[in-house]
Amino acid sequence: RQLFIDLPDRMSEQAILILEIGNERDHFEAAFPKLEAVWLDTSAGEDQVALITKEALLKIDTAS
């Protein structure tokens, strides 16, 4: 949660975050239900790696 709070201030407008979630997509989505992530297709499947924009980070409520 702290990463999502701090990171937008350090990102340029075009920056993206690539985050490897592994087998924890369900837990990740439960923790951040309003986060708009793009799930990337990898050799491990379509639910392992998320692409997150600065705009998406600014829209979420990290307090919950």
PDB file of N, CA, C and O in Angstrom:
ATOM      1  N   ARG A   1       0.824  -1.193   0.000  1.00  0.00           N
ATOM      2  CA  ARG A   1       0.000   0.000   0.000  1.00  0.00           C
ATOM      3  C   ARG A   1       0.866   1.253   0.000  1.00  0.00           C
ATOM      4  O   ARG A   1       0.545   2.232  -0.674  1.00  0.00           O
ATOM      5  N   GLN A   2       1.949   1.225   0.745  1.00  0.00           N
ATOM      6  CA  GLN A   2       2.807   2.399   0.819  1.00  0.00           C
ATOM      7  C   GLN A   2       3.408   2.717  -0.549  1.00  0.00           C
ATOM      8  O   GLN A   2       3.530   3.886  -0.915  1.00  0.00           O
ATOM      9  N   LEU A   3       3.778   1.696  -1.299  1.00  0.00           N
ATOM     10  CA  LEU A   3       4.304   1.905  -2.653  1.00  0.00           C
ATOM     11  C   LEU A   3       3.288   2.666  -3.496  1.00  0.00           C
ATOM     12  O   LEU A   3       3.652   3.612  -4.194  1.00  0.00           O
ATOM     13  N   PHE A   4       2.031   2.268  -3.440  1.00  0.00           N
ATOM     14  CA  PHE A   4       0.996   2.908  -4.246  1.00  0.00           C
ATOM     15  C   PHE A   4       0.720   4.334  -3.782  1.00  0.00           C
ATOM     16  O   PHE A   4       0.262   5.160  -4.572  1.00  0.00           O
ATOM     17  N   ILE A   5       0.989   4.632  -2.518  1.00  0.00           N
ATOM     18  CA  ILE A   5       0.829   5.990  -2.003  1.00  0.00           C
ATOM     19  C   ILE A   5       1.983   6.878  -2.471  1.00  0.00           C
ATOM     20  O   ILE A   5       1.768   8.003  -2.922  1.00  0.00           O
ATOM     21  N   ASP A   6       3.199   6.365  -2.362  1.00  0.00           N
ATOM     22  CA  ASP A   6       4.397   7.157  -2.650  1.00  0.00           C
ATOM     23  C   ASP A   6       4.728   7.269  -4.131  1.00  0.00           C
ATOM     24  O   ASP A   6       5.239   8.299  -4.572  1.00  0.00           O
ATOM     25  N   LEU A   7       4.455   6.261  -4.880  1.00  0.00           N
ATOM     26  CA  LEU A   7       4.941   6.183  -6.254  1.00  0.00           C
ATOM     27  C   LEU A   7       4.424   7.261  -7.202  1.00  0.00           C
ATOM     28  O   LEU A   7       5.226   7.782  -7.977  1.00  0.00           O
ATOM     29  N   PRO A   8       3.158   7.631  -7.199  1.00  0.00           N
ATOM     30  CA  PRO A   8       2.692   8.623  -8.172  1.00  0.00           C
ATOM     31  C   PRO A   8       3.482   9.932  -8.170  1.00  0.00           C
ATOM     32  O   PRO A   8       3.678  10.533  -9.227  1.00  0.00           O
ATOM     33  N   ASP A   9       3.932  10.375  -7.013  1.00  0.00           N
ATOM     34  CA  ASP A   9       4.714  11.613  -6.937  1.00  0.00           C
ATOM     35  C   ASP A   9       6.078  11.475  -7.614  1.00  0.00           C
ATOM     36  O   ASP A   9       6.700  12.479  -7.962  1.00  0.00           O
ATOM     37  N   ARG A  10       6.535  10.268  -7.799  1.00  0.00           N
ATOM     38  CA  ARG A  10       7.851  10.015  -8.388  1.00  0.00           C
ATOM     39  C   ARG A  10       7.772   9.594  -9.852  1.00  0.00           C
ATOM     40  O   ARG A  10       8.797   9.375 -10.498  1.00  0.00           O
ATOM     41  N   MET A  11       6.564   9.484 -10.365  1.00  0.00           N
ATOM     42  CA  MET A  11       6.368   9.016 -11.739  1.00  0.00           C
ATOM     43  C   MET A  11       6.127  10.190 -12.682  1.00  0.00           C
ATOM     44  O   MET A  11       5.479  11.171 -12.318  1.00  0.00           O
ATOM     45  N   SER A  12       6.657  10.077 -13.894  1.00  0.00           N
ATOM     46  CA  SER A  12       6.292  11.042 -14.927  1.00  0.00           C
ATOM     47  C   SER A  12       4.877  10.716 -15.386  1.00  0.00           C
ATOM     48  O   SER A  12       4.329   9.674 -15.025  1.00  0.00           O
ATOM     49  N   GLU A  13       4.290  11.593 -16.172  1.00  0.00           N
ATOM     50  CA  GLU A  13       2.924  11.360 -16.647  1.00  0.00           C
ATOM     51  C   GLU A  13       2.817  10.096 -17.498  1.00  0.00           C
ATOM     52  O   GLU A  13       1.768   9.452 -17.503  1.00  0.00           O
ATOM     53  N   GLN A  14       3.856   9.735 -18.203  1.00  0.00           N
ATOM     54  CA  GLN A  14       3.835   8.568 -19.096  1.00  0.00           C
ATOM     55  C   GLN A  14       4.352   7.296 -18.425  1.00  0.00           C
ATOM     56  O   GLN A  14       4.354   6.231 -19.043  1.00  0.00           O
ATOM     57  N   ALA A  15       4.784   7.392 -17.187  1.00  0.00           N
ATOM     58  CA  ALA A  15       5.373   6.238 -16.508  1.00  0.00           C
ATOM     59  C   ALA A  15       4.340   5.148 -16.259  1.00  0.00           C
ATOM     60  O   ALA A  15       3.146   5.411 -16.115  1.00  0.00           O
ATOM     61  N   ILE A  16       4.833   3.925 -16.214  1.00  0.00           N
ATOM     62  CA  ILE A  16       4.001   2.777 -15.866  1.00  0.00           C
ATOM     63  C   ILE A  16       4.733   1.949 -14.818  1.00  0.00           C
ATOM     64  O   ILE A  16       5.956   2.017 -14.689  1.00  0.00           O
ATOM     65  N   LEU A  17       3.975   1.184 -14.088  1.00  0.00           N
ATOM     66  CA  LEU A  17       4.509   0.235 -13.127  1.00  0.00           C
ATOM     67  C   LEU A  17       4.185  -1.157 -13.650  1.00  0.00           C
ATOM     68  O   LEU A  17       3.029  -1.466 -13.940  1.00  0.00           O
ATOM     69  N   ILE A  18       5.201  -1.986 -13.768  1.00  0.00           N
ATOM     70  CA  ILE A  18       5.000  -3.396 -14.119  1.00  0.00           C
ATOM     71  C   ILE A  18       5.219  -4.177 -12.840  1.00  0.00           C
ATOM     72  O   ILE A  18       6.300  -4.128 -12.253  1.00  0.00           O
ATOM     73  N   LEU A  19       4.198  -4.896 -12.410  1.00  0.00           N
ATOM     74  CA  LEU A  19       4.228  -5.559 -11.119  1.00  0.00           C
ATOM     75  C   LEU A  19       3.946  -7.046 -11.288  1.00  0.00           C
ATOM     76  O   LEU A  19       2.896  -7.440 -11.796  1.00  0.00           O
ATOM     77  N   GLU A  20       4.900  -7.861 -10.855  1.00  0.00           N
ATOM     78  CA  GLU A  20       4.676  -9.310 -10.899  1.00  0.00           C
ATOM     79  C   GLU A  20       3.893  -9.714  -9.663  1.00  0.00           C
ATOM     80  O   GLU A  20       4.349  -9.542  -8.533  1.00  0.00           O
ATOM     81  N   ILE A  21       2.711 -10.253  -9.899  1.00  0.00           N
ATOM     82  CA  ILE A  21       1.819 -10.661  -8.821  1.00  0.00           C
ATOM     83  C   ILE A  21       1.967 -12.153  -8.533  1.00  0.00           C
ATOM     84  O   ILE A  21       1.727 -12.599  -7.411  1.00  0.00           O
ATOM     85  N   GLY A  22       2.358 -12.912  -9.534  1.00  0.00           N
ATOM     86  CA  GLY A  22       2.456 -14.351  -9.354  1.00  0.00           C
ATOM     87  C   GLY A  22       1.076 -14.970  -9.255  1.00  0.00           C
ATOM     88  O   GLY A  22       0.172 -14.616 -10.011  1.00  0.00           O
ATOM     89  N   ASN A  23       0.919 -15.875  -8.340  1.00  0.00           N
ATOM     90  CA  ASN A  23      -0.360 -16.582  -8.187  1.00  0.00           C
ATOM     91  C   ASN A  23      -1.309 -15.886  -7.221  1.00  0.00           C
ATOM     92  O   ASN A  23      -2.247 -16.508  -6.721  1.00  0.00           O
ATOM     93  N   GLU A  24      -1.083 -14.632  -6.958  1.00  0.00           N
ATOM     94  CA  GLU A  24      -1.865 -13.906  -5.951  1.00  0.00           C
ATOM     95  C   GLU A  24      -2.830 -12.889  -6.534  1.00  0.00           C
ATOM     96  O   GLU A  24      -3.200 -11.938  -5.845  1.00  0.00           O
ATOM     97  N   ARG A  25      -3.247 -13.060  -7.779  1.00  0.00           N
ATOM     98  CA  ARG A  25      -4.137 -12.071  -8.393  1.00  0.00           C
ATOM     99  C   ARG A  25      -5.416 -11.878  -7.594  1.00  0.00           C
ATOM    100  O   ARG A  25      -5.853 -10.743  -7.401  1.00  0.00           O
ATOM    101  N   ASP A  26      -6.019 -12.951  -7.129  1.00  0.00           N
ATOM    102  CA  ASP A  26      -7.270 -12.829  -6.363  1.00  0.00           C
ATOM    103  C   ASP A  26      -7.067 -11.959  -5.124  1.00  0.00           C
ATOM    104  O   ASP A  26      -7.896 -11.098  -4.828  1.00  0.00           O
ATOM    105  N   HIS A  27      -5.973 -12.177  -4.403  1.00  0.00           N
ATOM    106  CA  HIS A  27      -5.688 -11.393  -3.199  1.00  0.00           C
ATOM    107  C   HIS A  27      -5.382  -9.936  -3.558  1.00  0.00           C
ATOM    108  O   HIS A  27      -5.814  -9.016  -2.864  1.00  0.00           O
ATOM    109  N   PHE A  28      -4.638  -9.735  -4.641  1.00  0.00           N
ATOM    110  CA  PHE A  28      -4.304  -8.388  -5.092  1.00  0.00           C
ATOM    111  C   PHE A  28      -5.563  -7.612  -5.459  1.00  0.00           C
ATOM    112  O   PHE A  28      -5.727  -6.458  -5.061  1.00  0.00           O
ATOM    113  N   GLU A  29      -6.445  -8.244  -6.213  1.00  0.00           N
ATOM    114  CA  GLU A  29      -7.688  -7.569  -6.614  1.00  0.00           C
ATOM    115  C   GLU A  29      -8.609  -7.326  -5.426  1.00  0.00           C
ATOM    116  O   GLU A  29      -9.339  -6.335  -5.401  1.00  0.00           O
ATOM    117  N   ALA A  30      -8.583  -8.218  -4.442  1.00  0.00           N
ATOM    118  CA  ALA A  30      -9.384  -8.000  -3.234  1.00  0.00           C
ATOM    119  C   ALA A  30      -8.841  -6.817  -2.429  1.00  0.00           C
ATOM    120  O   ALA A  30      -9.616  -6.058  -1.846  1.00  0.00           O
ATOM    121  N   ALA A  31      -7.523  -6.659  -2.394  1.00  0.00           N
ATOM    122  CA  ALA A  31      -6.903  -5.563  -1.651  1.00  0.00           C
ATOM    123  C   ALA A  31      -7.095  -4.218  -2.345  1.00  0.00           C
ATOM    124  O   ALA A  31      -7.198  -3.182  -1.688  1.00  0.00           O
ATOM    125  N   PHE A  32      -7.141  -4.241  -3.684  1.00  0.00           N
ATOM    126  CA  PHE A  32      -7.263  -3.005  -4.470  1.00  0.00           C
ATOM    127  C   PHE A  32      -8.367  -3.160  -5.518  1.00  0.00           C
ATOM    128  O   PHE A  32      -8.084  -3.188  -6.715  1.00  0.00           O
ATOM    129  N   PRO A  33      -9.615  -3.260  -5.076  1.00  0.00           N
ATOM    130  CA  PRO A  33     -10.708  -3.564  -6.010  1.00  0.00           C
ATOM    131  C   PRO A  33     -10.969  -2.483  -7.062  1.00  0.00           C
ATOM    132  O   PRO A  33     -11.532  -2.778  -8.116  1.00  0.00           O
ATOM    133  N   LYS A  34     -10.574  -1.256  -6.795  1.00  0.00           N
ATOM    134  CA  LYS A  34     -10.837  -0.168  -7.743  1.00  0.00           C
ATOM    135  C   LYS A  34      -9.643   0.140  -8.640  1.00  0.00           C
ATOM    136  O   LYS A  34      -9.723   1.027  -9.489  1.00  0.00           O
ATOM    137  N   LEU A  35      -8.552  -0.573  -8.463  1.00  0.00           N
ATOM    138  CA  LEU A  35      -7.357  -0.321  -9.264  1.00  0.00           C
ATOM    139  C   LEU A  35      -7.544  -0.875 -10.667  1.00  0.00           C
ATOM    140  O   LEU A  35      -7.855  -2.052 -10.850  1.00  0.00           O
ATOM    141  N   GLU A  36      -7.350  -0.012 -11.649  1.00  0.00           N
ATOM    142  CA  GLU A  36      -7.454  -0.416 -13.050  1.00  0.00           C
ATOM    143  C   GLU A  36      -6.095  -0.924 -13.511  1.00  0.00           C
ATOM    144  O   GLU A  36      -5.212  -0.138 -13.855  1.00  0.00           O
ATOM    145  N   ALA A  37      -5.936  -2.231 -13.516  1.00  0.00           N
ATOM    146  CA  ALA A  37      -4.690  -2.851 -13.954  1.00  0.00           C
ATOM    147  C   ALA A  37      -4.925  -3.562 -15.276  1.00  0.00           C
ATOM    148  O   ALA A  37      -6.000  -4.110 -15.520  1.00  0.00           O
ATOM    149  N   VAL A  38      -3.922  -3.546 -16.109  1.00  0.00           N
ATOM    150  CA  VAL A  38      -3.950  -4.304 -17.363  1.00  0.00           C
ATOM    151  C   VAL A  38      -3.120  -5.552 -17.120  1.00  0.00           C
ATOM    152  O   VAL A  38      -1.931  -5.466 -16.815  1.00  0.00           O
ATOM    153  N   TRP A  39      -3.747  -6.708 -17.255  1.00  0.00           N
ATOM    154  CA  TRP A  39      -3.041  -7.957 -17.016  1.00  0.00           C
ATOM    155  C   TRP A  39      -2.369  -8.400 -18.307  1.00  0.00           C
ATOM    156  O   TRP A  39      -3.017  -8.560 -19.342  1.00  0.00           O
ATOM    157  N   LEU A  40      -1.061  -8.593 -18.226  1.00  0.00           N
ATOM    158  CA  LEU A  40      -0.263  -8.909 -19.408  1.00  0.00           C
ATOM    159  C   LEU A  40      -0.159 -10.409 -19.619  1.00  0.00           C
ATOM    160  O   LEU A  40      -0.035 -11.180 -18.668  1.00  0.00           O
ATOM    161  N   ASP A  41      -0.213 -10.800 -20.860  1.00  0.00           N
ATOM    162  CA  ASP A  41      -0.060 -12.206 -21.228  1.00  0.00           C
ATOM    163  C   ASP A  41       1.424 -12.558 -21.185  1.00  0.00           C
ATOM    164  O   ASP A  41       2.229 -11.955 -21.894  1.00  0.00           O
ATOM    165  N   THR A  42       1.782 -13.524 -20.362  1.00  0.00           N
ATOM    166  CA  THR A  42       3.167 -13.977 -20.248  1.00  0.00           C
ATOM    167  C   THR A  42       3.203 -15.484 -20.464  1.00  0.00           C
ATOM    168  O   THR A  42       2.158 -16.119 -20.610  1.00  0.00           O
ATOM    169  N   SER A  43       4.383 -16.048 -20.484  1.00  0.00           N
ATOM    170  CA  SER A  43       4.504 -17.497 -20.646  1.00  0.00           C
ATOM    171  C   SER A  43       3.895 -18.245 -19.462  1.00  0.00           C
ATOM    172  O   SER A  43       3.577 -19.430 -19.572  1.00  0.00           O
ATOM    173  N   ALA A  44       3.731 -17.558 -18.328  1.00  0.00           N
ATOM    174  CA  ALA A  44       3.137 -18.165 -17.138  1.00  0.00           C
ATOM    175  C   ALA A  44       1.616 -18.018 -17.099  1.00  0.00           C
ATOM    176  O   ALA A  44       0.964 -18.590 -16.225  1.00  0.00           O
ATOM    177  N   GLY A  45       1.048 -17.265 -18.030  1.00  0.00           N
ATOM    178  CA  GLY A  45      -0.395 -17.066 -18.057  1.00  0.00           C
ATOM    179  C   GLY A  45      -0.761 -15.604 -18.151  1.00  0.00           C
ATOM    180  O   GLY A  45       0.100 -14.740 -18.316  1.00  0.00           O
ATOM    181  N   GLU A  46      -2.058 -15.335 -18.045  1.00  0.00           N
ATOM    182  CA  GLU A  46      -2.584 -13.975 -18.203  1.00  0.00           C
ATOM    183  C   GLU A  46      -2.883 -13.292 -16.875  1.00  0.00           C
ATOM    184  O   GLU A  46      -3.482 -12.216 -16.871  1.00  0.00           O
ATOM    185  N   ASP A  47      -2.493 -13.871 -15.762  1.00  0.00           N
ATOM    186  CA  ASP A  47      -2.843 -13.285 -14.467  1.00  0.00           C
ATOM    187  C   ASP A  47      -1.651 -13.210 -13.521  1.00  0.00           C
ATOM    188  O   ASP A  47      -1.810 -13.274 -12.302  1.00  0.00           O
ATOM    189  N   GLN A  48      -0.472 -13.076 -14.083  1.00  0.00           N
ATOM    190  CA  GLN A  48       0.743 -13.067 -13.276  1.00  0.00           C
ATOM    191  C   GLN A  48       1.388 -11.682 -13.177  1.00  0.00           C
ATOM    192  O   GLN A  48       2.006 -11.360 -12.162  1.00  0.00           O
ATOM    193  N   VAL A  49       1.248 -10.864 -14.219  1.00  0.00           N
ATOM    194  CA  VAL A  49       1.939  -9.583 -14.305  1.00  0.00           C
ATOM    195  C   VAL A  49       0.932  -8.488 -14.665  1.00  0.00           C
ATOM    196  O   VAL A  49       0.159  -8.620 -15.614  1.00  0.00           O
ATOM    197  N   ALA A  50       0.960  -7.413 -13.889  1.00  0.00           N
ATOM    198  CA  ALA A  50       0.034  -6.295 -14.106  1.00  0.00           C
ATOM    199  C   ALA A  50       0.789  -5.053 -14.540  1.00  0.00           C
ATOM    200  O   ALA A  50       1.883  -4.770 -14.051  1.00  0.00           O
ATOM    201  N   LEU A  51       0.196  -4.323 -15.457  1.00  0.00           N
ATOM    202  CA  LEU A  51       0.682  -3.014 -15.872  1.00  0.00           C
ATOM    203  C   LEU A  51      -0.244  -1.992 -15.236  1.00  0.00           C
ATOM    204  O   LEU A  51      -1.463  -2.073 -15.382  1.00  0.00           O
ATOM    205  N   ILE A  52       0.343  -1.020 -14.521  1.00  0.00           N
ATOM    206  CA  ILE A  52      -0.439  -0.026 -13.805  1.00  0.00           C
ATOM    207  C   ILE A  52       0.085   1.359 -14.170  1.00  0.00           C
ATOM    208  O   ILE A  52       1.289   1.610 -14.105  1.00  0.00           O
ATOM    209  N   THR A  53      -0.802   2.237 -14.546  1.00  0.00           N
ATOM    210  CA  THR A  53      -0.412   3.604 -14.921  1.00  0.00           C
ATOM    211  C   THR A  53      -0.450   4.528 -13.704  1.00  0.00           C
ATOM    212  O   THR A  53      -1.055   4.214 -12.679  1.00  0.00           O
ATOM    213  N   LYS A  54       0.203   5.657 -13.847  1.00  0.00           N
ATOM    214  CA  LYS A  54       0.145   6.684 -12.805  1.00  0.00           C
ATOM    215  C   LYS A  54      -1.296   7.131 -12.597  1.00  0.00           C
ATOM    216  O   LYS A  54      -1.742   7.293 -11.461  1.00  0.00           O
ATOM    217  N   GLU A  55      -2.013   7.326 -13.680  1.00  0.00           N
ATOM    218  CA  GLU A  55      -3.414   7.748 -13.598  1.00  0.00           C
ATOM    219  C   GLU A  55      -4.238   6.763 -12.771  1.00  0.00           C
ATOM    220  O   GLU A  55      -5.060   7.175 -11.953  1.00  0.00           O
ATOM    221  N   ALA A  56      -4.021   5.468 -12.982  1.00  0.00           N
ATOM    222  CA  ALA A  56      -4.754   4.451 -12.228  1.00  0.00           C
ATOM    223  C   ALA A  56      -4.400   4.511 -10.742  1.00  0.00           C
ATOM    224  O   ALA A  56      -5.276   4.354  -9.892  1.00  0.00           O
ATOM    225  N   LEU A  57      -3.128   4.737 -10.424  1.00  0.00           N
ATOM    226  CA  LEU A  57      -2.708   4.831  -9.024  1.00  0.00           C
ATOM    227  C   LEU A  57      -3.345   6.034  -8.335  1.00  0.00           C
ATOM    228  O   LEU A  57      -3.701   5.957  -7.159  1.00  0.00           O
ATOM    229  N   LEU A  58      -3.491   7.129  -9.047  1.00  0.00           N
ATOM    230  CA  LEU A  58      -4.077   8.328  -8.459  1.00  0.00           C
ATOM    231  C   LEU A  58      -5.575   8.176  -8.178  1.00  0.00           C
ATOM    232  O   LEU A  58      -6.135   8.935  -7.386  1.00  0.00           O
ATOM    233  N   LYS A  59      -6.212   7.220  -8.809  1.00  0.00           N
ATOM    234  CA  LYS A  59      -7.662   7.037  -8.655  1.00  0.00           C
ATOM    235  C   LYS A  59      -8.032   6.129  -7.492  1.00  0.00           C
ATOM    236  O   LYS A  59      -9.188   6.125  -7.070  1.00  0.00           O
ATOM    237  N   ILE A  60      -7.083   5.357  -6.961  1.00  0.00           N
ATOM    238  CA  ILE A  60      -7.452   4.384  -5.932  1.00  0.00           C
ATOM    239  C   ILE A  60      -7.387   4.982  -4.537  1.00  0.00           C
ATOM    240  O   ILE A  60      -6.672   5.953  -4.287  1.00  0.00           O
ATOM    241  N   ASP A  61      -8.143   4.384  -3.645  1.00  0.00           N
ATOM    242  CA  ASP A  61      -8.128   4.765  -2.231  1.00  0.00           C
ATOM    243  C   ASP A  61      -7.245   3.757  -1.514  1.00  0.00           C
ATOM    244  O   ASP A  61      -7.654   2.614  -1.307  1.00  0.00           O
ATOM    245  N   THR A  62      -6.047   4.162  -1.134  1.00  0.00           N
ATOM    246  CA  THR A  62      -5.105   3.245  -0.490  1.00  0.00           C
ATOM    247  C   THR A  62      -5.328   3.122   1.002  1.00  0.00           C
ATOM    248  O   THR A  62      -4.620   2.364   1.664  1.00  0.00           O
ATOM    249  N   ALA A  63      -6.285   3.840   1.546  1.00  0.00           N
ATOM    250  CA  ALA A  63      -6.534   3.788   2.986  1.00  0.00           C
ATOM    251  C   ALA A  63      -7.279   2.521   3.401  1.00  0.00           C
ATOM    252  O   ALA A  63      -7.207   2.114   4.561  1.00  0.00           O
ATOM    253  N   SER A  64      -7.986   1.900   2.475  1.00  0.00           N
ATOM    254  CA  SER A  64      -8.776   0.725   2.848  1.00  0.00           C
ATOM    255  C   SER A  64      -7.956  -0.533   2.825  1.00  0.00           C
ATOM    256  O   SER A  64      -8.473  -1.612   3.114  1.00  0.00           O
TER     257      SER A  64
END
